[in-house]
Amino acid sequence: LTEAKGVEELQELQEEQEVQEEEQEVQEEEQEVQEEQEVQEEEQEVQEEEEEQEVQEEVGVESRSLCPSGWTKYGSRCLMFVRGPSTWIEAERYCVHFGANLASVHNSQEYHFLQELVRKPYQWVPRHLDRRL
């Protein structure tokens, strides 16, 4: 009877040890996943900072030979900001008068580019001249 009891206790101890080992493995895996996520977040932050830097560099580079005077080249488009609040319809009419349309944003890079242009003093309404260069 005591021998059977000792065997049961030994089995229970082995089972407890296995459970503890499994819990430790799960914790280690969770730690690895967390570390991977942190690395990915850091890489994403670095990439976003690099993209922001590229956008800032693009804002500083204007090609007047490919766009009319006062316009800023962005990709295949020429952009101009016009100061003054107005309704969407008024702004669109103003743009159409110059053969352009209100600018639209298609991705985060364009958004950041336009944000940087808007931060320049005395500029407000975006205007887009659709010149495919």
Secondary structure, DSSP 8 states (H G I E B T S, - for coil): -HHHHHHHHHHHHHHHHHHHHHHHHHHHHHHHHHHHHHHHHHHHHHHHHHHHHHHHHHHH---TTTS-TT-EEETTEEEEEE-S---HHHHHHHHHHTT-B-----SHHHHHHHHHHHHSTT--EEEEE----
